[in-house]
């Protein structure tokens, strides 16, 4: 759950402008000659190459302007205005780091030496660096420039926003095995190889191709949002469908899953345009798509934030609503302001409680600690339910006070006494996890029920026509599935006899069938088949899926139990 603290911010909350000549608006990834790479691709996208590309990129840099509290420095370092009280800084760079632990210590020593007051998340590993942070005065910008002075990180895009307070509660500078969370990890992905990633499009090129998406047609690119589902709820590019996954870490498998994923039946030659907030998730996921065989993959250079820098204040911009961000603003408008400053004009989102498009950003966390749901709520439902997400949560006892202004909750100990917390110790944490797990199962079951395919319906009719009890139908379904899996296993083994396995992750093939998320969805779809039409509720679907899993486990153990020697 992404949470942050809201406060009063500068009225002009736009990305810091940088004059031509500064390296700080260069490509966000270590790509060489991206225009040439796009020309070599041959995909039917609108791109600009050669001298024209240089002109487009120069034009893409926002003209310098002073915002409330902002300071703009030109290529010679001359200041234009009064410095901002704080700055929000974001950047990332893929590069080989031989000793990331030593790199972290080097950064800590530099920060301590210079006395920089930094807050936020700075992650380093063998594949590069990823930072979302804020700093007092120009501390954050000075740190980012120091990072960029390293040849490994030279040329990275640095986004700078003026602020009136720190955007994060504390600094977390550490080694992290994966710069972004993705099921199966990212260490085996060729992130530091520009040729293995997607071709970046400038905001201008992206905008022109968005028009093709809006117009439709067989040659229109596929627009893919690779963020979390709750981020799409706050805002998205026009024509982008809501991600089938609630969390980005599931993207590898859910996007290609038969019957659910947007890429399940997409031709591998079709142009795919994908986007995320700042660009790092797209770059990571693009290596996955390339490995899965998709040839024409394109990303938005600099992410949505770069698009806002160029088109955010234009009438022809193609972004709907707001942008979810992972700092204290929680949401920003295309013109760069925190969405909280827009007042009633921002209340255009779908309310989780009543379903009306009257909820303003940002998200709230349910005060019920055992729920902690991240949700959007309109003013009426917020008052009716005292800030909780549902009637059931209003009756909970393990609660925090509802926040008057959406923001970041403190640790629970700030709201409760030591005696009360002591009474909850023991199995309390385990029980809370179980309740959350059950809630997620029900939500997934409801999603699966809404996305049944004709193949699922045909299988259900076939199973139902066999008659028998629920247990009989479950056993028959598992037996049929087991037969198919056994045959498939034999074929797979024969195909891979010559493959070597040295235990390393390099070049590891991505198998969507191995994903636990895919397995959960597949089992729920099987459960749909064994339930009668009037029995298909999320609760019954979860129970049937559990029965199928138990029956499958029992049947796998049965041969070994029969062969066990008598004592």
Helices and strands as residue ranges (DSSP letters): H 34-41, H 50-60, E 86-94, H 100-114, E 118-125, E 128-136, H 139-148, G 151-153, E 159-163, E 171-175, G 194-196, E 199-201, H 203-215, E 222-225, H 229-234, E 235-237, G 248-250, H 251-254, E 272-275, H 280-291, E 297-300, H 303-311, E 319-324, E 331-333, G 339-346, E 364-365, E 374-375, H 379-384, H 391-394, G 412-414, H 418-424, H 428-450, H 454-465, H 470-495, G 512-514, H 516-530, G 533-535, H 538-563
